[in-house]
């Protein structure tokens, strides 16, 4: 898709220099704007042509029955699907009574630019109608980071060379017709007309629609107001009906004159507030936005992003394509979570309805690590959403006959809504992923108030699950049977290593937190004996290992299974899940995504350097990367084990997952976890950053190494209120404390202290020399070659 030559390589923006209808849906995803609360896909202003129309509010969904061929105890009864809410983007244009439709007439020029520094999507079009009348349209669009409920559009029309009469129709539209879905399970289900009209209004320059979903009973409000500037004689009128509210502006434009429309759109929703309350909410928000004005919104947006980039930017010297990709990635990760405010971070963010708009463990394991060190306030908010969904997780555990909480595999509201029971029931590692995110956040920020409140509660209830889920054998070893780990090509296994080592960390962290806050723990009913039992269980946790091969097992007995016949598998048969039965996948050695390799990333102290090298080589030969979550993990371990060229290749795959539509489903929304994986591959991989626990000041260490293809890497991270800049060249690493008190760090295992005004510089030891690991035939990562400035991506 963005291999299309109309997309250029630039450091601080994504520029499309011509319109290609065959990649329209994909471009709508990459040009999406969001703030964690509102999401607007990058649809053309006039609404058509489109690939997939989309306007979303985080958390707004409809429920629907989950069909089962055979019923089973504990199966979720209802699914949840994010719905396309009232679309406020649409501004239609008529040129001398002819619709401005780029499928007709002559498209002279078309350019769109997504600017990562301003947070604005700009568009410039020159078009000649079938009757020969030419116009230029310039539009700018934003979704505000500072005014959470607001999105806005500036739309300017002018004639090219002859007088023209134009009519601009600014609309709020509900229940847009959506394209039908395919049989791909990653694609969202379509719910026809999910919004039931409750109120419509149009007066002066103001528009408003209120709707309610049918089953989930969530009230959605949208309001718009406008500023109109045009020549004498410009006029407007407003009208509304249940699903459309419209302002129509008409003007006669002579050459050199223009019509300018600024549209402020406010959104709100609630499952509890009354219709008048939601109406007042959106009316108040749109009034505040109009008071700020378009220029005010632009200034607020730029200031917000200037602050973000000052603490989050990653500079890549030697690969302009990756430089653009990491900024694109960070911008979209921020958009997915910045103002979510106690809502989930969906797998697609708010860029599309792939996976039905569900949130998975991706959030805690891939997205939150990035935000912990760049925008930590959003991490606390995301984890508080998990805390607020505890009642559903506690009830789910009781339903399954377990103690503590069983957090869902996929959800919007907090209730499990996966009809695929090996994941929806057995993927208990989600608990440990949430606990890990709590520990990471507290360790990086020192947020004691969070730790003694939501953090402690999450750690306690997740730990309780493990103690009731597993059992001890005759030798006292603690086993967890019948579970599914991260690798979805293995299920219902014994002692999935990732799950076990993460559960061990969960148990130890919970016990330590209970000791720090005994009074708060007592309120949760935790006794000293229970905390001690967690410690003992952690100490006895099974960690499967094959002595003959000298490698850890992904699950007990995994290395004894027959290997998948990669030589007989054709390239078009990937992803395997769409071409082979799970029964066949489950009984073979084939890995969809990093599982044991991910364990070595999340629990680095649980493995020796030599174990990591042997494990990485063994599982490389089995991993087919049918998941976008894999490449970044493999990049990190490739770097750590000395395979720097391979690390760079995997970095490219993670970074370009959507910019090059590598999985052919970017049309349904961006892969937010893979975008976050770009930062992970650079900072944790080539930068070698690791956390070493939450106590004391020696929190973070670095073991940087660069592939010879890169000249340098620099990034900034936040650690306990300090702002640390790390600058890496081929032979040296320089640590600069930009802000804050002295900080204890490690460089390739050696402790040192960096202080303000006194950068610390250390030499980088050479990488260990090891044989290059092999991958399954046809599943090697694409070999990267540096892309310079201005280079376009071609097929």
PyMOL commands that set and color helices and strands:
alter all, ss='L'
color gray80, all
select helices_A, chain A and resi 21-30+275-312+320-337+354-357+362-372+376-388+390-399+421-424+429-445+448-469+497-516+518-523+528-539+558-560+566-568+571-573+576-578+582-586+596-602+604-606+609-620+631-640+644-655+666-668+672-686
alter helices_A, ss='H'
color red, helices_A
select strands_A, chain A and resi 7-9+13-16+33-34+38-40+55-57+61-65+78-82+91-95+98-99+106-115+120-128+134-143+150-159+164-173+195-203+206-213+219-229+235-241+244-253+258-270+314-317+471-472+478-479+545-546+551-552+562-563+588-589+690-691+700-702+712-719+722-728+732-739+743-747+750-754+760-763
alter strands_A, ss='S'
color yellow, strands_A
deselect
rebuild
show_as cartoon
